[in-house]
Structures are given as C-alpha cells and as structure tokens.
C-alpha cells in the first residue's frame, strides 16, 4: 500500500480495511467523542502492552508493571517548536471513562501504575479534580505532564492524593528571551514556582529542556545551570532542537 493517513486514524483505519482506498492521502476526521472509542485491546499484545521500566524510581524501587493511557487530545498553546501546538479543539475523555479503563488495568491485567500521555493534564481544573476523586479509591500510581503556569497547590495536592508520583514540566529554557521567541507563553518564575510546588507536595518533579532553541546564547546556558542549581528538579530530560 502507498498511503498516508492524516488526522485521527481509529475510524479511518476500520473504513480502510472494510472498503479499501486508492493510493494517496487518507484525510481522517477529528473524533469529537473520545468516550465512544473502545479501550485498547491490550490482551492482543500480551506482555508487550506493558512496561517494567516505565515507573522506576528511588522511592518505590524498580520493576513496577505499568501501562500508558491518554486522557485527552489536543493543546491550545502556541509553542512553535511543538507538533501538538494549536491542535484544536482540545477534547477530554470523561473522568468516569478514564477511571473505568484504569479499573480494567487493575482487575484484568494486574497493573497498578500508569503514565498519562496527555499534553496538559492540569488544563481543565474541574475535570482534573473529578478524575482525582475517582482514581483515589483505586490506589494506583501514575505519571503525567503539565504546563508550569497551570500548577497550583490545590491541583497538586489532589494529584498526590490520587496516586501521582511524578509530574513533568516543559521548562525548555530558563532564558526569558528564548521563551518569548519560541512562543512558550510562560515565565521563568512560573517554572520555578511549579517545580517548588510539586516537590513540596512529595511528588517527583521532572523537567524537559531543549538545547539549540532560537536566540540561545552562552548566557542562556548559564541561566539554565542556575535554574538547575536553585530549583533542583528531581529528574530532567534534554532534547536537541
């Protein structure tokens, strides 16, 4: 086959197998109701659907059997280095739908830890608080990502109660001018505050960085090093632009 699929493929691929398609581009439509999608058929992949290294850490040991899930799709922000920028509308699965998948992970697969691959887990306050309420009784561990500006004491406290053990932040740079150039829409002070809040609530703070961004200078590297010394994030990942 010589095909390229653009968009969200779940319905498009079913139609492709049923009806075929000429060579070229398949324009898949955005799926408005994520709750209508079935849970992943993890049983078909067996143990390959899970990871023994996704949840390692110094506070709870190695080898936690874990899975991935995605609770929302899309991002409203304009970071100009990101493939997810301005993917609208942002759609959320219902908290009840997500909790049902987590319960299936626990009861069917024996998985008590997962990583949520959503772009901005704290982007909807009411939704996130309800999700935490439903996940708390399941006693699972989880990782997630957010933007620094969305981190509040209320949300981080709810996250910890509901099993959040690690939260990642896209800091990218500690240089104000670089953040402006790449359209990050956040400040260095917000990055500091978010790391401190996450750590204060007993959650591992992970920061993501990008080297070689437009406008970066030797001064940028000094500011990045200063941030690491002062904020002391527990973990970090560095990517090249």
Buried (B, 14 or more C-beta within 10 A) or exposed (E): EEEEBEEBEEBBEEEBEEEEBEEEEBEBEEBEEBEEEEEBEBEEEEEEBBBEEBBEBEEEEEEBBBBBBBBBBBBBBEBEBBEEBEBEEBBBBBBEBBBBBBBBBBEEBEBBBBBBBBBBBBBBEEBBBBBBBBBBEBEBBBBBBBBBBBBBEEBBBBBBEBBBBBBBBBBBBBBBBBBEBBEBBBBBEBBBBBBBBBBEBEBBBBBBBBBEBEEBEEEBBEBBEEBBEEBEBBEBEEEEE
